[in-house]
Amino acid sequence: MSFFNLFLVGILIGTAMVTPGVSGGVIAVIFDVYDKMIYSLTNLFKEFKKNFIFLFILSIGILLGAIWFSNVMIFLYNKHEVITKFSFIGLILGGVPFLIKKIKQKKQKVNYFAIVITFLISTITLFLSKNVFEINLYQSDYSIMNFINLFLTGIIYSIGKVIPGISGSFLLIIIGMYEYVLSVIANPINAIIYDLNKIIPFLLGLIFGVIILLKLINFLLKKYYSLTYSVITGFVLASVLALIPNIQNYYNLFLGISIMLLSFMLSYKLTK
């Protein structure tokens, strides 16, 4: 793959990173860069120059894709919230067959009990999140609780960066942190200048999460493949609850469902 094509793939991965229901890992798998990405990260110093160039070009594309599409997402959230949330629901549900397929490809059984338990835990977390994660991007004070919440947010967000088929954005929705992180990604320079004390713990959590998860996920997928993907499926299904909008009229309901079906088909095709 040429450097330019790798850069374009990076932009697509970055775009997927900030889109709830779409996994950056899945995009990496589709364009055949996932295995190379994992290898380059875990064996950086074996072929340093080659791995560094690959990761650098891919990372620049991911960064630009995440920044530009974060601004698009903020606009959609502000101007077309109902339609946007219905489209996300479709994208999320369209990715579920991919997760089930990943389990069956290994000739293993889907652990429906794990799916139900994970769904229930995620649902409880969703309803408690507003009381637990309270971070204001523009507040001037700083506390140890903010540091811990942002660090944990970075770890949670890293999950979608490592595991194909799971969206880091939908995990942020579950804990009520999606719009906060979206604001930071959309305006990174402004965030660094005025909110560096909040950016640092998030980045530390993200880096820590990626490093730990690279080893943990490899272990879990080798030893507990079906259970791992069943748990992921439970998280995915629970994220839909976080996106259900307030319906004001039947027109919005009809339009939202129509968009949801189209998004479902798009997500299903991309992950098929």
Sequence and secondary structure as in RCSB ss.txt:
>XXXX:A:sequence
MSFFNLFLVGILIGTAMVTPGVSGGVIAVIFDVYDKMIYSLTNLFKEFKKNFIFLFILSIGILLGAIWFSNVMIF
LYNKHEVITKFSFIGLILGGVPFLIKKIKQKKQKVNYFAIVITFLISTITLFLSKNVFEINLYQSDYSIMNFINL
FLTGIIYSIGKVIPGISGSFLLIIIGMYEYVLSVIANPINAIIYDLNKIIPFLLGLIFGVIILLKLINFLLKKYY
SLTYSVITGFVLASVLALIPNIQNYYNLFLGISIMLLSFMLSYKLTK
>XXXX:A:secstr
  HHHHHHHHHHHHHHHTSTT  HHHHHHHTT HHHHHHHHHTTTTTHHHHHHHHHHHHHHHHHHHHHHHHHHHH
HHHH HHHHHHHHHHHHHHHHHHHHHHHHHTT    HHHHHHHHHHHHHHHHHHHHH    TT     HHHHHHH
HHHHHHHHHHHHSTT  HHHHHHHTT HHHHHHHHHSHHHHHHHHHHHHHHHHHHHHHHHHHHHHHHHHHHHH H
HHHHHHHHHHHHHHGGGG     SHHHHHHHHHHHHHHHHHHHHHH 
